[in-house]
Structures are given as structure tokens and as C-alpha cells.
Amino acid sequence: MTTFVQTTGSFKQGAQTLPGEYYNSTAIFEEERERLFARQWICVGRAERLATPGDYFVRVIAGESLIFVRDRGGVLRAFFNVCRHRGTRLCSQESGHFSETIQCQYHAWTYTTDGKLIGAPHMGDVAGFSKADYPLHQAAITEWEGFLFVNLAREPESFQESHAPLMGRFSRFGLANLKVGHRVLYDVHTNWKLVFQNYNECLHCPIIHPELSTRMPYLSGANDLIEGPFLGGYMVITEPAVSVTMTGGAVGLPIAALSEEDRRRAFYYSFQPNMLLSIQPDYVNYYMLWPVSATETRVESEWMFHPDSFAHPSFNPQDAIEFWDVTNRQDWRITEESHAGIKSSRYQPGPYSPRESVPAAWDRAYLQAMGRT
């Protein structure tokens, strides 16, 4: 999962790394949960996980447990995992399937999959009680390119407005058509922002990533998103390799009907506050960052392929999975070392170089979202 693309076009003289408290302070971590993860659009996975009406999964975001479900009419829903009776969590399983309704395990209050209360035992004698007044609380949910996003804010900005720079930008890759073939979790002992900053530059690649450097020159390519919360661009795959894998070979069919130019490129983008997207000619892997504390981050990654690849005789996903497992672990180690140094009383913000313009831009967008500018 890592690194990449360079450009000097957005470099601002005097740009420096963030002060140490942004990586170590519990108070700032709690503020991030409130300002970023509880108010912005968060990627929670792929829509294919809710393929059939009644399918559900549960996630905890900014301290809130939410149930993601496709209702009986096929509509995507995001319910707060809270019974309207006495607040009990409705679902304790990570995922599953509701046959018809959602029932509280405590006092059997029962809801339809679109959130309406239809059963409330012994409430008929309560004066003024109406089941219509007690639907499940919902969060805003949307689907983009096959990815699910949720926003916990009471009055969220629309996804189309907040993510306007992304609308239509990736349509040629057919992302919504791809199918998940592998999933992995990493627990990294570092601040979540260091993972983002590391992903957004490849100045470290020749030192940290010998395998990656053989596949893509670290100075190749260009960025097309250089300012704001969405950043990234492409790097060029070194011939004779045709993909970013251990062997340099393709793992399956092309993800879409790509141009000759796109078949020679790998694309890497970061979307604040929790998504990293890596697009190769024959597979896509993406990452969701789940901050656990100021010093711990859970990274969840899924691998996607053209649906026809799975039955193709040349399908070899392990060639790519192994490559990125090696590269990711190199990144986790160096970000942990970086965080260890930042904890020192002698740490001071250091200067970014022109080859680190994208992490510097990431910092600016982060500070703006935190109300620091």
C-alpha cells in the first residue's frame, strides 16, 4: 500500500511537517474523531458485501456502531446500532442476513429492514405511544464506483458536492464492476496520518522498497490531484513488466478496456480521511484506515479483479498479493520508526522538499478540516 507519485507543481516554500502533538496527543486524536470521522464521508467497504436484500454488516466509526443493510426494496441503509426502546445494541454479529426484520435481543422491539418499528410488546397501553415515532436512527449512505460511504453528521454535505473532484474521474476503470477476491488486515503501531503521508510520496522508495523500485521508477509519472483532500496520480510501469507484481506479469484479465497508455500505468490516490486507492492494469487494491488511538492504526485492504478473471486459467492473484504484502510491511515498519522518533522531546517540524509536495498538501487539507487555518 504505499507511496508514490511526484510533482513539484504544488510545492510551497517553507512547508514543514506537523508538530509532534498531532501524532501523539490523545486530545487531538479525540478531536479528529469528532471533526473528521464523525462529520466527513467515510469509506466502509464494497457494495457487493450487501448483494442480497437483508444482507448486513456492522462497523464502528468514531465510537458509533452502525448497521449497513440492503433493505427488502434493495435500498442501502445505515442504521445506528441502537434500539429505540432502551438503547440496546441490535446486532452483536459482525455480519449476517436479516430474513425479514431486525429484532432487539433484549425486549423484542422489532423493525423492518427500512427502519420502521413494527413490534413493541406491551406498549399498547402507553398513552400517546405510536410506533411511527420510533424508527431506527439513520446515517447518510451513498455508493460511488462500487464503494460504500457513510456520513454520521446530522446534516451532512452531499457526497456529490464534497467529492466533486472525483465525479467521473475513474469511470474508465470500471471499478463498480470489479469483484473482491482477497482481504487482509494489518495492525500498525503508528499514527494514522503517517500512513497517509507515507502513501503520498515515493522519495523513500529507492531506500525502503527495492522490489517496488524495480517495477516503477520513483520519479516517473505525474499527479493530477495536487491540492485538497483528494490527492494522487500515476507512475509508469517499467518494461518488460506489465503489472506491479512479484514476477512483473499480469495476474488476470485487464480490469476494463483500457487505453494503451493506461495499461502502462499504475495509479495511486488518497482520499481523506480514511481511503487509499491503488489501480493497476489488472487489479485494484484499496485500503481503509481505522484509527484505534493516537499511536495505533488498523489498516483493512481488499483486492479486486475483473469478474471473468476468477475462471481464467492464468489467474494468479498471489503474484500481486505477495508483492504488496512485502511492500506494505516495509511501509508499516518505517512509519512505526518515524512515529517513534516523533515521540522524542527533541523532535521539531522539518522541511518538506519539492518531491514531498503531496504530503505537504495533505497536511494543509487536514489542518483546514481541523479548523487550524
NUNUVO-287415 format. One record per residue (C-alpha): residue number from 1; residue in one letter; x negated, y negated, z negated. Coordinates in nm, 4 decimals. Layout:
// NUNUVO-287415
(NUM; 'A'; (X; Y; Z))
...
***
This chain:
// NUNUVO-287415
(1; 'M'; (0.0000; 0.0000; 0.0000))
(2; 'T'; (-0.2226; -0.2933; 0.0217))
(3; 'T'; (-0.3836; -0.5928; 0.1529))
(4; 'F'; (-0.4063; -0.7393; 0.4880))
(5; 'V'; (-0.3784; -0.9965; 0.7476))
(6; 'Q'; (-0.5846; -1.3113; 0.7559))
(7; 'T'; (-0.5323; -1.6608; 0.8869))
(8; 'T'; (-0.6704; -1.9999; 0.7891))
(9; 'G'; (-0.3730; -2.1948; 0.9205))
(10; 'S'; (-0.2050; -2.2440; 0.5811))
(11; 'F'; (-0.5169; -2.2831; 0.3683))
(12; 'K'; (-0.5059; -2.5815; 0.1354))
(13; 'Q'; (-0.8307; -2.7147; -0.0013))
(14; 'G'; (-0.8590; -2.6846; -0.3774))
(15; 'A'; (-0.6311; -2.3807; -0.4052))
(16; 'Q'; (-0.7123; -2.1770; -0.7150))
(17; 'T'; (-0.5979; -1.8590; -0.8801))
(18; 'L'; (-0.3344; -1.8775; -1.1526))
(19; 'P'; (-0.4241; -1.9438; -1.5171))
(20; 'G'; (-0.4663; -1.6359; -1.7340))
(21; 'E'; (-0.1428; -1.6780; -1.9272))
(22; 'Y'; (0.0564; -1.5990; -1.6117))
(23; 'Y'; (-0.0810; -1.2454; -1.6236))
(24; 'N'; (-0.0891; -1.1852; -1.9988))
(25; 'S'; (0.1873; -1.3835; -2.1672))
(26; 'T'; (0.4936; -1.1930; -2.2876))
(27; 'A'; (0.6876; -1.5206; -2.2900))
(28; 'I'; (0.6096; -1.5828; -1.9224))
(29; 'F'; (0.6987; -1.2230; -1.8408))
(30; 'E'; (1.0402; -1.2697; -2.0013))
(31; 'E'; (1.0847; -1.5954; -1.8117))
(32; 'E'; (1.0043; -1.4141; -1.4870))
(33; 'R'; (1.2741; -1.1600; -1.5610))
(34; 'E'; (1.5268; -1.4407; -1.6105))
(35; 'R'; (1.4214; -1.6776; -1.3309))
(36; 'L'; (1.3207; -1.4250; -1.0646))
(37; 'F'; (1.4560; -1.0767; -1.1197))
(38; 'A'; (1.7914; -1.1861; -1.2641))
(39; 'R'; (1.8563; -1.4598; -1.0046))
(40; 'Q'; (1.6953; -1.3568; -0.6776))
(41; 'W'; (1.7751; -1.0813; -0.4279))
(42; 'I'; (1.6064; -0.7553; -0.5341))
(43; 'C'; (1.5442; -0.4555; -0.3094))
(44; 'V'; (1.6822; -0.1403; -0.4742))
(45; 'G'; (1.6269; 0.1200; -0.2020))
(46; 'R'; (1.7746; 0.2535; 0.1188))
(47; 'A'; (2.1435; 0.2603; 0.2078))
(48; 'E'; (2.1113; 0.6240; 0.3175))
(49; 'R'; (2.0940; 0.7134; -0.0508))
(50; 'L'; (2.4655; 0.6261; -0.0584))
(51; 'A'; (2.5532; 0.8189; 0.2551))
(52; 'T'; (2.8942; 0.9508; 0.1420))
(53; 'P'; (3.1782; 0.7712; -0.0399))
(54; 'G'; (3.1358; 0.8485; -0.4086))
(55; 'D'; (2.7554; 0.8768; -0.3969))
(56; 'Y'; (2.5853; 0.6652; -0.6637))
(57; 'F'; (2.2540; 0.5871; -0.8270))
(58; 'V'; (2.1587; 0.3772; -1.1286))
(59; 'R'; (1.8809; 0.1206; -1.1698))
(60; 'V'; (1.7715; -0.1116; -1.4488))
(61; 'I'; (1.6900; -0.4639; -1.3286))
(62; 'A'; (1.5926; -0.7469; -1.5621))
(63; 'G'; (1.7209; -0.5420; -1.8548))
(64; 'E'; (2.0593; -0.4759; -1.6898))
(65; 'S'; (2.1722; -0.1267; -1.5918))
(66; 'L'; (2.3633; -0.1224; -1.2633))
(67; 'I'; (2.5563; 0.1471; -1.0775))
(68; 'F'; (2.5190; 0.1395; -0.6994))
(69; 'V'; (2.8002; 0.3272; -0.5275))
(70; 'R'; (2.9756; 0.3578; -0.1932))
(71; 'D'; (3.3460; 0.3366; -0.2756))
(72; 'R'; (3.6187; 0.5526; -0.1258))
(73; 'G'; (3.6668; 0.2970; 0.1521))
(74; 'G'; (3.2968; 0.3051; 0.2434))
(75; 'V'; (3.2181; -0.0354; 0.0873))
(76; 'L'; (2.8902; -0.0771; -0.1021))
(77; 'R'; (2.9353; -0.1806; -0.4654))
(78; 'A'; (2.7034; -0.2774; -0.7511))
(79; 'F'; (2.8687; -0.2443; -1.0915))
(80; 'F'; (2.7237; -0.3400; -1.4254))
(81; 'N'; (2.6977; -0.0133; -1.6170))
(82; 'V'; (2.9307; -0.1376; -1.8908))
(83; 'C'; (3.2765; -0.0095; -1.9811))
(84; 'R'; (3.5257; -0.2925; -2.0286))
(85; 'H'; (3.6623; -0.1260; -2.3436))
(86; 'R'; (3.3761; -0.1272; -2.5950))
(87; 'G'; (3.0753; -0.1743; -2.3712))
(88; 'T'; (2.9565; 0.1849; -2.3489))
(89; 'R'; (2.7405; 0.2750; -2.0511))
(90; 'L'; (2.9474; 0.4594; -1.7957))
(91; 'C'; (2.6633; 0.6523; -1.6305))
(92; 'S'; (2.3674; 0.8109; -1.8008))
(93; 'Q'; (2.2533; 1.0131; -1.4980))
(94; 'E'; (2.0036; 0.8600; -1.2530))
(95; 'S'; (2.2181; 0.9583; -0.9549))
(96; 'G'; (2.5128; 1.1716; -0.8571))
(97; 'H'; (2.8549; 1.1732; -0.6955))
(98; 'F'; (3.1914; 1.0473; -0.8210))
(99; 'S'; (3.4652; 1.2784; -0.6910))
(100; 'E'; (3.7454; 1.0243; -0.7237))
(101; 'T'; (3.6979; 0.7981; -1.0251))
(102; 'I'; (3.4476; 0.6635; -1.2773))
(103; 'Q'; (3.5350; 0.7584; -1.6343))
(104; 'C'; (3.3784; 0.6312; -1.9543))
(105; 'Q'; (3.2342; 0.9120; -2.1610))
(106; 'Y'; (3.3458; 0.7500; -2.4883))
(107; 'H'; (3.7218; 0.6766; -2.4779))
(108; 'A'; (3.8070; 0.7832; -2.1208))
(109; 'W'; (3.8776; 0.4446; -1.9706))
(110; 'T'; (3.8894; 0.5284; -1.6002))
(111; 'Y'; (3.8087; 0.3198; -1.2926))
(112; 'T'; (3.8395; 0.3645; -0.9191))
(113; 'T'; (3.5188; 0.3531; -0.7178))
(114; 'D'; (3.6041; -0.0029; -0.6149))
(115; 'G'; (3.6037; -0.1021; -0.9830))
(116; 'K'; (3.9739; -0.1233; -1.0700))
(117; 'L'; (4.0801; 0.0015; -1.4137))
(118; 'I'; (4.3480; 0.2675; -1.3697))
(119; 'G'; (4.3365; 0.4522; -1.7014))
(120; 'A'; (4.3235; 0.3079; -2.0546))
(121; 'P'; (4.4516; 0.5574; -2.3132))
(122; 'H'; (4.6720; 0.4197; -2.5930))
(123; 'M'; (4.6527; 0.0607; -2.4639))
(124; 'G'; (5.0157; 0.0537; -2.3567))
(125; 'D'; (5.1262; -0.0642; -2.6999))
(126; 'V'; (4.8837; -0.3606; -2.6996))
(127; 'A'; (5.0792; -0.6801; -2.6404))
(128; 'G'; (4.9769; -0.8616; -2.3240))
(129; 'F'; (4.7342; -0.5907; -2.2121))
(130; 'S'; (4.7063; -0.5465; -1.8356))
(131; 'K'; (4.4697; -0.3080; -1.6618))
(132; 'A'; (4.4336; -0.5636; -1.3836))
(133; 'D'; (4.2466; -0.7919; -1.6272))
(134; 'Y'; (3.9670; -0.5384; -1.6878))
(135; 'P'; (3.7922; -0.4377; -1.3655))
(136; 'L'; (3.4257; -0.3477; -1.3774))
(137; 'H'; (3.1885; -0.6419; -1.3563))
(138; 'Q'; (3.0159; -0.6567; -1.0185))
(139; 'A'; (2.6897; -0.7967; -0.8812))
(140; 'A'; (2.6423; -0.9179; -0.5259))
(141; 'I'; (2.5087; -0.6487; -0.2922))
(142; 'T'; (2.4116; -0.6525; 0.0739))
(143; 'E'; (2.2442; -0.4318; 0.3339))
(144; 'W'; (1.9630; -0.5561; 0.5583))
(145; 'E'; (1.7864; -0.3312; 0.8105))
(146; 'G'; (1.8982; -0.0269; 0.6113))
(147; 'F'; (1.7665; -0.1656; 0.2798))
(148; 'L'; (1.9961; -0.2457; -0.0139))
(149; 'F'; (1.9550; -0.5730; -0.2014))
(150; 'V'; (2.1299; -0.6861; -0.5178))
(151; 'N'; (2.1554; -1.0226; -0.6916))
(152; 'L'; (2.2581; -1.0385; -1.0587))
(153; 'A'; (2.3314; -1.4126; -1.0634))
(154; 'R'; (2.6905; -1.5178; -1.1257))
(155; 'E'; (2.6850; -1.7478; -0.8221))
(156; 'P'; (2.4005; -1.6233; -0.6010))
(157; 'E'; (2.2761; -1.7902; -0.2871))
(158; 'S'; (2.3832; -1.5878; 0.0138))
(159; 'F'; (2.1276; -1.3374; 0.1391))
(160; 'Q'; (2.1533; -1.4786; 0.4903))
(161; 'E'; (2.0548; -1.8237; 0.3653))
(162; 'S'; (1.7840; -1.7210; 0.1193))
(163; 'H'; (1.6303; -1.4730; 0.3656))
(164; 'A'; (1.6846; -1.6756; 0.6833))
(165; 'P'; (1.3197; -1.6338; 0.7989))
(166; 'L'; (1.3760; -1.2560; 0.8127))
(167; 'M'; (1.7007; -1.2520; 1.0102))
(168; 'G'; (1.6380; -1.0732; 1.3404))
(169; 'R'; (1.2607; -1.0723; 1.2927))
(170; 'F'; (1.2330; -0.6925; 1.2589))
(171; 'S'; (1.5182; -0.5784; 1.4819))
(172; 'R'; (1.2818; -0.4358; 1.7466))
(173; 'F'; (1.1503; -0.1783; 1.4964))
(174; 'G'; (1.4852; -0.0053; 1.4444))
(175; 'L'; (1.4361; 0.0043; 1.0687))
(176; 'A'; (1.8034; 0.0738; 0.9942))
(177; 'N'; (1.7824; 0.3940; 1.1998))
(178; 'L'; (1.4869; 0.5453; 1.0133))
(179; 'K'; (1.5184; 0.8270; 0.7588))
(180; 'V'; (1.3327; 0.8739; 0.4317))
(181; 'G'; (1.1000; 1.1742; 0.4260))
(182; 'H'; (0.8857; 1.1177; 0.1175))
(183; 'R'; (0.8974; 0.9280; -0.2113))
(184; 'V'; (0.6270; 0.8590; -0.4683))
(185; 'L'; (0.5964; 0.6721; -0.7989))
(186; 'Y'; (0.2865; 0.5090; -0.9431))
(187; 'D'; (0.2438; 0.3624; -1.2912))
(188; 'V'; (-0.0179; 0.0895; -1.2688))
(189; 'H'; (-0.1710; -0.0791; -1.5727))
(190; 'T'; (-0.1733; -0.4293; -1.4310))
(191; 'N'; (0.0448; -0.7360; -1.3956))
(192; 'W'; (0.2900; -0.7129; -1.1060))
(193; 'K'; (0.1658; -1.0379; -0.9476))
(194; 'L'; (-0.1817; -0.8935; -0.8992))
(195; 'V'; (-0.0289; -0.6163; -0.6871))
(196; 'F'; (0.1368; -0.8765; -0.4641))
(197; 'Q'; (-0.1752; -1.0918; -0.4384))
(198; 'N'; (-0.3915; -0.7906; -0.3533))
(199; 'Y'; (-0.1478; -0.6779; -0.0838))
(200; 'N'; (-0.1608; -1.0182; 0.0821))
(201; 'E'; (-0.5313; -1.0284; 0.1644))
(202; 'C'; (-0.7879; -0.7988; 0.3209))
(203; 'L'; (-1.1030; -0.9799; 0.2211))
(204; 'H'; (-1.1629; -0.6923; -0.0185))
(205; 'C'; (-1.1033; -0.4188; 0.2413))
(206; 'P'; (-1.4645; -0.3546; 0.3530))
(207; 'I'; (-1.5665; -0.3129; -0.0123))
(208; 'I'; (-1.2696; -0.1270; -0.1595))
(209; 'H'; (-1.1198; 0.0588; 0.1400))
(210; 'P'; (-1.3740; 0.2406; 0.3603))
(211; 'E'; (-1.1025; 0.4615; 0.5128))
(212; 'L'; (-0.8795; 0.1664; 0.5923))
(213; 'S'; (-1.1645; -0.0330; 0.7407))
(214; 'T'; (-1.2263; 0.2390; 0.9982))
(215; 'R'; (-0.8668; 0.2090; 1.1178))
(216; 'M'; (-0.8251; -0.1715; 1.1271))
(217; 'P'; (-1.0886; -0.4494; 1.1345))
(218; 'Y'; (-1.0187; -0.6686; 0.8334))
(219; 'L'; (-1.0444; -0.9885; 1.0398))
(220; 'S'; (-0.8118; -0.8655; 1.3148))
(221; 'G'; (-0.4592; -0.9821; 1.3777))
(222; 'A'; (-0.2696; -1.2859; 1.2596))
(223; 'N'; (0.0072; -1.3896; 1.0232))
(224; 'D'; (0.3421; -1.5172; 1.1437))
(225; 'L'; (0.4859; -1.5934; 0.7979))
(226; 'I'; (0.2392; -1.8179; 0.6157))
(227; 'E'; (0.4373; -2.0228; 0.3637))
(228; 'G'; (0.7201; -1.9499; 0.1205))
(229; 'P'; (0.8400; -1.6306; -0.0500))
(230; 'F'; (0.8064; -1.4154; 0.2651))
(231; 'L'; (0.4537; -1.3678; 0.3953))
(232; 'G'; (0.2563; -1.1479; 0.6331))
(233; 'G'; (0.1760; -1.0466; 0.9875))
(234; 'Y'; (-0.0151; -0.7787; 1.1766))
(235; 'M'; (-0.3538; -0.6113; 1.2089))
(236; 'V'; (-0.4903; -0.4301; 1.5134))
(237; 'I'; (-0.5409; -0.0519; 1.5049))
(238; 'T'; (-0.8931; 0.0359; 1.6178))
(239; 'E'; (-0.9138; 0.2623; 1.9218))
(240; 'P'; (-0.9175; 0.5535; 1.9736))
(241; 'A'; (-0.6854; 0.5784; 1.6683))
(242; 'V'; (-0.3172; 0.5346; 1.7462))
(243; 'S'; (-0.1923; 0.5104; 1.3881))
(244; 'V'; (-0.3048; 0.4390; 1.0339))
(245; 'T'; (-0.3650; 0.7965; 0.9181))
(246; 'M'; (-0.6490; 1.0132; 0.7958))
(247; 'T'; (-0.7112; 1.1536; 1.1451))
(248; 'G'; (-0.6087; 0.8441; 1.3387))
(249; 'G'; (-0.3389; 1.0464; 1.5140))
(250; 'A'; (0.0341; 0.9830; 1.5136))
(251; 'V'; (0.2407; 1.1656; 1.2512))
(252; 'G'; (0.5546; 1.1792; 1.4644))
(253; 'L'; (0.7561; 1.0010; 1.7277))
(254; 'P'; (0.7379; 0.6213; 1.7624))
(255; 'I'; (0.9802; 0.4543; 1.5226))
(256; 'A'; (1.1503; 0.2765; 1.8155))
(257; 'A'; (1.0986; 0.1859; 2.1824))
(258; 'L'; (0.8004; -0.0343; 2.1017))
(259; 'S'; (0.6101; -0.2569; 2.3392))
(260; 'E'; (0.2542; -0.1571; 2.4282))
(261; 'E'; (0.1360; -0.4461; 2.2104))
(262; 'D'; (0.3327; -0.3297; 1.9055))
(263; 'R'; (0.2039; 0.0261; 1.9499))
(264; 'R'; (-0.1469; -0.1057; 1.8813))
(265; 'R'; (-0.0500; -0.2978; 1.5683))
(266; 'A'; (0.0364; -0.2388; 1.2038))
(267; 'F'; (0.2499; -0.4994; 1.0257))
(268; 'Y'; (0.2391; -0.5910; 0.6574))
(269; 'Y'; (0.4820; -0.8232; 0.4791))
(270; 'S'; (0.5564; -0.9179; 0.1192))
(271; 'F'; (0.8990; -1.0356; 0.0079))
(272; 'Q'; (0.9238; -1.1958; -0.3366))
(273; 'P'; (0.9963; -1.0842; -0.5934))
(274; 'N'; (0.9728; -0.7054; -0.5535))
(275; 'M'; (0.9295; -0.5702; -0.1988))
(276; 'L'; (0.6323; -0.4875; 0.0234))
(277; 'L'; (0.6934; -0.3641; 0.3778))
(278; 'S'; (0.4379; -0.1786; 0.5935))
(279; 'I'; (0.5279; -0.0963; 0.9542))
(280; 'Q'; (0.3133; 0.1379; 1.1615))
(281; 'P'; (0.3967; 0.2560; 1.5165))
(282; 'D'; (0.5104; 0.5997; 1.3979))
(283; 'Y'; (0.6215; 0.5485; 1.0381))
(284; 'V'; (0.7228; 0.2840; 0.7856))
(285; 'N'; (0.6500; 0.2806; 0.4161))
(286; 'Y'; (0.7784; 0.0253; 0.1732))
(287; 'Y'; (0.7221; -0.0485; -0.1921))
(288; 'M'; (0.9453; -0.1728; -0.4720))
(289; 'L'; (0.7690; -0.3284; -0.7703))
(290; 'W'; (0.9332; -0.2846; -1.1094))
(291; 'P'; (0.7524; -0.4865; -1.3791))
(292; 'V'; (0.7575; -0.2964; -1.7089))
(293; 'S'; (0.5653; -0.5522; -1.9144))
(294; 'A'; (0.3086; -0.8253; -1.8590))
(295; 'T'; (0.0453; -0.5514; -1.8295))
(296; 'E'; (0.2325; -0.2614; -1.6656))
(297; 'T'; (0.3999; -0.2172; -1.3286))
(298; 'R'; (0.5866; 0.0777; -1.1803))
(299; 'V'; (0.5470; 0.0988; -0.8035))
(300; 'E'; (0.8009; 0.3051; -0.6106))
(301; 'S'; (0.7376; 0.3855; -0.2458))
(302; 'E'; (0.9390; 0.5604; 0.0237))
(303; 'W'; (0.8242; 0.6809; 0.3654))
(304; 'M'; (1.0499; 0.6592; 0.6683))
(305; 'F'; (1.0334; 0.8205; 1.0109))
(306; 'H'; (1.2326; 0.8351; 1.3304))
(307; 'P'; (1.5154; 1.0838; 1.2646))
(308; 'D'; (1.4060; 1.3007; 1.5584))
(309; 'S'; (1.0534; 1.3316; 1.4159))
(310; 'F'; (1.1587; 1.5762; 1.1461))
(311; 'A'; (1.2314; 1.8530; 1.4000))
(312; 'H'; (0.9412; 1.7675; 1.6300))
(313; 'P'; (0.6657; 2.0344; 1.6394))
(314; 'S'; (0.3896; 1.7736; 1.5965))
(315; 'F'; (0.5452; 1.6124; 1.2868))
(316; 'N'; (0.2679; 1.5762; 1.0282))
(317; 'P'; (0.3679; 1.3159; 0.7669))
(318; 'Q'; (0.0995; 1.4282; 0.5237))
(319; 'D'; (-0.1642; 1.2721; 0.7500))
(320; 'A'; (-0.0247; 0.9277; 0.6654))
(321; 'I'; (0.0851; 1.0033; 0.3102))
(322; 'E'; (-0.2632; 1.1189; 0.2121))
(323; 'F'; (-0.4212; 0.8133; 0.3748))
(324; 'W'; (-0.2110; 0.5706; 0.1753))
(325; 'D'; (-0.2362; 0.7662; -0.1473))
(326; 'V'; (-0.6144; 0.7256; -0.1258))
(327; 'T'; (-0.5819; 0.3567; -0.0329))
(328; 'N'; (-0.3182; 0.2834; -0.2954))
(329; 'R'; (-0.5227; 0.4382; -0.5741))
(330; 'Q'; (-0.8185; 0.2256; -0.4687))
(331; 'D'; (-0.5922; -0.0782; -0.4993))
(332; 'W'; (-0.4478; 0.0251; -0.8345))
(333; 'R'; (-0.7967; 0.0695; -0.9761))
(334; 'I'; (-0.9247; -0.2690; -0.8602))
(335; 'T'; (-0.6124; -0.4562; -0.9725))
(336; 'E'; (-0.6472; -0.2925; -1.3145))
(337; 'E'; (-1.0101; -0.4059; -1.3258))
(338; 'S'; (-0.9004; -0.7534; -1.2170))
(339; 'H'; (-0.6440; -0.7725; -1.4946))
(340; 'A'; (-0.8962; -0.6502; -1.7491))
(341; 'G'; (-1.1269; -0.9385; -1.6540))
(342; 'I'; (-0.8455; -1.1934; -1.6589))
(343; 'K'; (-0.7777; -1.0984; -2.0220))
(344; 'S'; (-1.1207; -1.2343; -2.1177))
(345; 'S'; (-1.1374; -1.5615; -2.3119))
(346; 'R'; (-1.3910; -1.6787; -2.0531))
(347; 'Y'; (-1.1602; -1.6329; -1.7547))
(348; 'Q'; (-1.0829; -1.9552; -1.5693))
(349; 'P'; (-0.8932; -2.0016; -1.2402))
(350; 'G'; (-1.1303; -1.9530; -0.9462))
(351; 'P'; (-1.1229; -2.0992; -0.5952))
(352; 'Y'; (-0.9485; -1.9251; -0.3078))
(353; 'S'; (-1.1335; -1.9046; 0.0237))
(354; 'P'; (-0.9736; -1.9745; 0.3634))
(355; 'R'; (-0.9468; -1.5955; 0.4042))
(356; 'E'; (-0.7203; -1.5894; 0.0970))
(357; 'S'; (-0.4664; -1.8404; 0.2255))
(358; 'V'; (-0.1770; -1.5944; 0.1992))
(359; 'P'; (-0.2184; -1.5062; -0.1711))
(360; 'A'; (-0.2596; -1.8785; -0.2355))
(361; 'A'; (0.0695; -1.9372; -0.0512))
(362; 'W'; (0.2265; -1.6564; -0.2573))
(363; 'D'; (0.1199; -1.8363; -0.5755))
(364; 'R'; (0.2787; -2.1610; -0.4572))
(365; 'A'; (0.6104; -1.9917; -0.3835))
(366; 'Y'; (0.6001; -1.8125; -0.7187))
(367; 'L'; (0.5322; -2.1340; -0.9109))
(368; 'Q'; (0.8137; -2.3091; -0.7292))
(369; 'A'; (1.0561; -2.0274; -0.8187))
(370; 'M'; (0.9400; -2.0530; -1.1798))
(371; 'G'; (1.0105; -2.4280; -1.1839))
(372; 'R'; (0.6444; -2.5191; -1.2236))
(373; 'T'; (0.6225; -2.7556; -0.9244))
***
